[in-house]
Every structure is written in structure tokens, then in C-alpha cells.
Amino acid sequence: MKHRCDIWRVSEQCGVRLADPDSHGWRARRPRECFAKKTLKKIGQRHGEAHLALTLRLIVETYGNATELYSETIQAVSALLANPAIEARGGKLFDEFDRISLAEIRHEAKVLSVGLPLAHVMRVLLAVRLADSIFNQGKAVA
């Protein structure tokens, strides 16, 4: 079942500026700027506007990640959120994402280049980082 999804409204609520992919140059990305309108539409139709909003907020409202609105990154975060065990973490998820550099995850996924889509590799790397965050909570780091 496809959900109705107004990506413009959801993006505005999340403080994300949608830009035309044709206007994307080689300049550095600006924080909260997104060229992946088709990806947003696809996710919104599949999972609903609330899911899309949470996906965008986890990227732009966490430390150092506001420039990481790449299609593959959005897909990886969305896929993680589709897991009820991840989504059940609520506000703790924002704290966990504050400790994750999505730029590093993206770079590591590109280096691995295991013949899988970049978004899939990123999803696995994110899941591993989140698992590390859970297992290391409350433990003193030497």
C-alpha cells in the first residue's frame, strides 16, 4: 500500500531545503540541502511521512551530519528505522547518532566496495555502530 507523501511539507518541517538535482555542482554541500527528491518520495510512499520525517531529522539534527543528505545515506537510515527494534529507541536514537559520523560511514562503505549497493553497506555499518553504542553504554572506556 502506497502512502500519500508531500515531500515538500515534510522537508520544510524538518528544516531541509529541496534543491533541483540539475543545479547540483561540484561545490561543497550546504547543511540541510537535499537533491534526492525521488528517494524522499519513494521512502515516504513506502513508510509514510512520519517515518520520512524521522529519517531526515536523524540526519540533519545530529552532530556533524547536516551535510549528509545523500540518497544512499537517506536510504540506509530509513532502512534501519524500518526495524521496530531500532525505532523503539526513541530519543536515545538521536544521542546515538550524535556519536556517529555519517560522512565516515559513507567513506568506509565506498572503500569496502563489496559489489553491493552503497546504501546496503552503509546500513550494515550503521547497524554495527549502533550495536557498539548499546554494548558500550555504561562501560568505562580504557
N, C-alpha and C positions, 0 to 999 in steps of 0.2 A: 504494500500500500504506500503510495506516494503522499507525503505531507505537503501542504502548501507552505511555501517559504519565500518571504520577502527579504532577500539578502541585503538590500539597501537599508531597510529598517533595522535589522539585526546588527549590521555593521555600524550603523550610526549609534545604536545603543551601547556598543562595545568600544566606541571611540576609534573605529577603524575607517580609514578613507579608502574607498574602492577607486582604483585607477584603471585606465584603459591599457590592456597588455601591449598595444601598439606604441604607447608612449613610454614604455619601459626601455631605458637606455643602459649603458654600462656604468652609469653613476652609482654611487652608494645608495642603498635603500634607505628611505626615511623611516623612522619609527612609526608604527601603526599604518603603514601603507601596504595595500594588498592589490596584486594584479591577478589573483586566482579566482575570478568570479565564477567560472564554471565549476571549480572544485567546491566552492562555498554552496552553490546551488545544488550540486549533487549530494553533498552531506546533509544539507537542510531538508531536501526531499526524502532522503532515506531515514534520517533520525529525528527530524523536527527542528524547529527554531531554537528551543531551549538547549538542545544538545550543541547546535552550531554556536550559540552564544557562549556556552561554557568552553568550548574548544578555542574560540577566539580570545576569550578572557584569560585562559590559562597561558596563552602565548604572550599577549600584549601587557598583561598586568603582573607578570613575574619578572624578577630582577634580570635585566640584560637581554631579554628575549623579544622586545617590541619590534625589532627589525627582522624577525624570523618568520614572516608571513609568506613563506614559500609554499607552493602547492603540496609538495611531499611532506613538509613539516605539519601542515594542517591535516593532511590525511593520516599521518602517524598518530598525532594527538587524538584525533577523532576516533580512530580505531581502538586506541587504549580506553577511551571513555565509554565505548560500546560494551566493555566488560563491566558487569554490575559490581564486581569486587573493587574495581578502581573507582568507579563513580561514587560508591558508598563512602569514600573517604571524606567527601565534602570539602570543608575549608582547609583541612590538612593537606589536601592536594596542592593548594596554592603555595603553602610553605615548602612542600617537597619540590615543586617546580622552581621555586626561588633558588634552590641549590643545584639546579640542572642548567647547563648552558646548551640551548638548542643548536647554537652555531657549532659547538664542539660535536654534538651528536651527529649533525648533518655531515661535518667533515669526516668523522670516523666512518660513517656509513659509506661515503664516497670512496674512502681508502680501501675498505673491505671489498667493495665491488665483487660480490659473490654471484653475480648473474641474476640476482633478484631485483625487483623494483626498489628504488631508493626508499620509498615510503615504508616498505615492509621491513627493511633492515633497520631503519630508524625506529620503527615501532618496537622491535626486539631490543635494541639498545636502550630505549626509554624504559621499557619494562624492567630490564636488568638494573638500571639506575634507581628506579622506584623500589625495587626489591631490596637493593643495598640500603636505601634510605630507611626502609622498615626494619631490617635486621640490625642496623647500626644505631637505632634510636635507643637512647638511654645507656649506651655503652661508651665508655671513655675511649677516645682515640689516642693511641700512644704516639 
